Amino acid sequence: MDAIVLDNVTKSFGPVRAVDSLSVRVPTGCIYGFLGPNGAGKTTAIRMIMNIIQPDSGRIVVLQNGPLEENRQRIGYMPEERGLYRKMTAGKVLSYFGSIKGISPRECDRHARQWLERVELIDHIDKKVEELSRGMHQKLQFAVTAINEPDLLILDEPFSGLDPVNLDLLKDIIQDMRARGKTIIFSTHVMHEAERLCDYILLINKGRSVLDGTLEDIRSRKKSHAVVARLAGDTEFLKSHPLVEAVAMQEKNLEITLIPRASPQELLKDLVGRVEVQRFEVKQPSLHELFIQLVKEQNAQ
């Protein structure tokens, strides 16, 4: 069962095609990353899902095709442009948005306190929003988005402005929500954030899908051309080895980039007779490396 379906969706602004024939299915109960550089079309896709803007063509289904207005209370949306009432206190802001999202007046203050504790802002409950730091704003905005425990959370660049401690805090909350059956979509241009968090990934460039699926599936589609090795002995011969394109030192290991179509097993067979092989493994490309490679291939076409 899918929480969201985009079927051949296109959106242009004048001569600029922001989203180009984009199709994606987001399964219920997963964390799904919309990834790509700034201007790739991530925010436009999210705004169309939220019915803020209309697609020029294509079909969008949210929460099994119920009217968006009827499903709105089941959706939490955190836009890239944050919007909190700066003169209100953190506690009052949360209570107010809780009431808008259908929480009873009797329960609003309790929910607000619970979420302030959860995002570690309870000590700032009586501070005005304008007195909070950027990172505190970010956490408060997240709490506003999630206060009514929606079935679907859509987060546009939710981690910008957060230090590593608060980044991990929000990631832990998102993973807990996923464990309770919620569906979370978030956009980011920072690949390592998604690499640790997402069940599924959509890579977007120039409004088009470059690749989508699980990280393991995406990696399996691209053959690795590098190995990580720890060798004892003279390794100078590697610099001119016919199978080797480049060699770089990585702490105590060597990162060896092979020429196209070369087999790691061929190199290993040759190394065994010349040096002591203490470690040898095919390097799994990072999501960042995969994306750069795919974008270069797309742009070259």
Summary of the structure (lengths in Angstrom):
residues: 301
radius of gyration: 23.5
end to end distance: 35.1
largest distance: 76.1
contacts: 913
relative contact order: 0.14
helix: 39%
strand: 30%
